[in-house]
């Protein structure tokens, strides 16, 4: 009846094994006939759905069919069998006129197969408890709510089991979401602004902006996904804002949160997780009676985990029930009590527990707040420890996110407790369930509630500051040692310590802390923050470190490292702002004073990039030349390659085409691969991809469109091999633009622009997203989609402006103006051109085309042939000076078409013929075909504005 032959379904007290066709109630088999079993399997597998009578008959009697009276007889027999085993509960409902429905909550008890979760998903989802008692109904209800209502928050006090049931829900629903489940633990985060970056990290989204939510929305649109946001209460404002935005914008997202309070936002459905049911206060209850309650089941199960032969007898049943009632059915408190039963026995455990709780709650038991109950249980468990164990447990509370055995010994041991004693205490605490094992690497940690309790104990002592200092110093030394590792090894060793890193920095920069240690730790951890793409947080700590530098640290290598990291974070999160430029300028001065060549080169590279993008070519040229001097002095091949790349880009932008090409060739042919990869890892940028892309444009300018196409393909191929967002953006941007220049109506142009838009949006690279939109707008404008194209263009230009990327603004707007005029709106085209405030005296690489387009607009707007001719001649003169054959061909073509008098037309014709004759390839491109038509007299038109299509 089912393809999932190993599946076991649970409802009420029953378990139904599909493959074995077996229904059990505890240890008893429930007898069912073959037809009744078939009916049960069909109904349970489609629980809460109405199944028509005809459908049931076809499923159960597929070959010969049956009368509806037979169906009713077997349904009646099935109901009777279920009622005898569980009287008074309704399982099968008759829906008049429609059929039957199985109405009890159903839970799958089958373990996921090895293919249920992707390896990456499995590693991000905590393991579920092998036995979760008393939560079947809750599990089924939450699954149903989550499937139907999409956004559910599990609410309840600490220790109630919110995380446990959330993890169980995730495992149960893994097949439904095809493994697309991500677990996000918010407990270690220190600020609401870090919620969205934490979700991005869990989803593997690399974001180079402060506003992470748009990138999350784009990623989550790809496929149905379930996200578990665990431990939201201390970040409730940030978590609720992000959750509301995502659930509103992403229809395929399902969100399950755990919190001590509801988020109270649109779309949220709250599920209040209650304590485990406890037996009433009745001394006549037997062991069988009390074991019907999940709180007692949990207590006995956990005692058996330590004492395998434990059996609850009738005489002890009221005692077990009393323990569970005293602990208000809170699972964590019950587990703590169970850990002592094998040592003290039930009676002594109950006595100790009662005495301690009575003392703790004297005079304030009316409300019975459950977190106070848990505190009392933890305090009782704490009092059972030896004095050394108590001190070690309190000191362990300085750790966040777990710890290694070595770290615990190093931080906790001092002159009052030696390392040997600490080691003994650690193992004792582990055996008494006060320390938990986290993950497969044997990493240790305190349960969250135990951690909070131990922290309060430490705060009451006089040694908190001493312990936190030792903790901060330990991780400062650890991260300093990590500086000698390569980045993958460093991330493996130090990435798991990010929560401890946060805790150490928080203390060091607090009023009670030590800013000197904070500055050292910030410098030592800067590269780790960057490598983990935690840019917002890195910026926060580097800013604090800069503000706490003392006179001894000013001008030091520490300050240089911190300033460089801060500048990098500013650049990646905010773009190339003046604030970012100022930070890099400070880093450069420090590097020059310290004679640090690597930092000098990095600073010069980024400062140069700032000025190129504005654009500010005079300063960019100066910075590129300075970088060349530093690189030549270092003798480092990679540094020299970078300097040549910078000069190549600079010369290209200012129209020195042949010099630009020569420097790019030097950069590519004399590069060092290790240095290239290092630059990619530090900045996410690749000089090789960029060099090939710009060389493609240079080849087109020189009149080699076929060579340009080959270089475009090489650039894209190189970029696709790299696991970084920006290089592919660069390659696609130049390829789409170069293809537009060569074959503007080719479908490939828009396909490249569309891929650029999708890729840049996915990784929130706003500048290239804006460029892609602009190219898309030009393609639409050529098809006559004026208003749509205009809106798209200005949306793209707005993104470019916000990212301070002004390199292409004039050519994009000028080309759009020309397309608008060609579409029959010459006055509007001229208005677009003039609104762009284009400087026609500028000599950058596309300046000849700006002058030519202005000439076409002059003819289309009746400014006179003399005005148009002047623009065309100026474009020709500048093209020749730049050695830009393709721009020269366009200007010569426009001039030849425009001239009317025989003498001038003959001169223009000769200029066009001489220019056309210089081309050796790409003879079937749009520009060359048009020039040939003009030369052989086959081109006719009414208006010069239509000359270049």
Secondary structure, DSSP 4 states (H G I P E B T S, - for coil): --S-TT-EEEETTEEEETTTTEEEETTEE----HHHHHHHHHHHHTTTS-EEHHHHHHHHSTTT---HHHHHHHHHHHHHHHHHHSTT---EEEETTTEEEE-S--EE-PPPPTTSS-HHHHHHSPPPPS--TT-HHHHHHHHHHHHHHSEEEEE--TTSSHHHHHHHHHHHTTTTTTT-EEEEE-TT--STTHHHHHHHHHHT----SS--HHHHHHHHTSS-EEEEEE--GGGHHHHHHHHHHHHHH-TTEEEEEEESS----TT-EEEE-PPPP---S-TT--HHHHTTSHHHHHHHHHHHHHSTT----HHHHHHHHHHHHHTTT-HHHHHHHHHHHHHHHHHHHHHHHHHHHHHHHTT--SS--HHHHHHHHHHHHHHTS-HHHHHHHHHHTT-SS-B-HHHHHHHH-SSSS-HHHHHHHHHHHHHTTSSEEETTTTEEE--HHHHHHHHHHHHHSS-HHHHHHHHHHHHHHHHHHHTTS-HHHHHHHHGGGHHHHHHHHHHHTSTTS-HHHHHHHHHHHHHHHHHTT-HHHHHHHHHHHHHT--TTTTTSHHHHHHHHHHHHHHHHHH-S-HHHHHHHHHHHHHHHHHT-HHHHHHHHHHHHHHHHHHT-HHHHHHHHHHHHHHHHHHT-HHHHHHHHHHHHHHHHHTT-HHHHHHHHHHHHHT--HHHHHHHHHHHS--HHHHHHHHHHHHHHHTT-HHHHHHHHHHHHHHHHTSS-HHHHHHHHHHHHHHHHHH-TT-HHHHHHHHHHHHHHHHTT-HHHHHHHHHHHHHHHHHTT-HHHHHHHHHHHHHHHHHTT--TTHHHHHHHHHHHHHHTT-HHHHHHHHHHTT--TT--STTHHHHHHHHHHHHHHTT--HHHHHHHHHHHHHHHHHHT-HHHHHHHHHHHHHH--SHHHHHHHHHHHHHHHHT--S-TTSHHHHHHHHHHHT----S-GGGS--
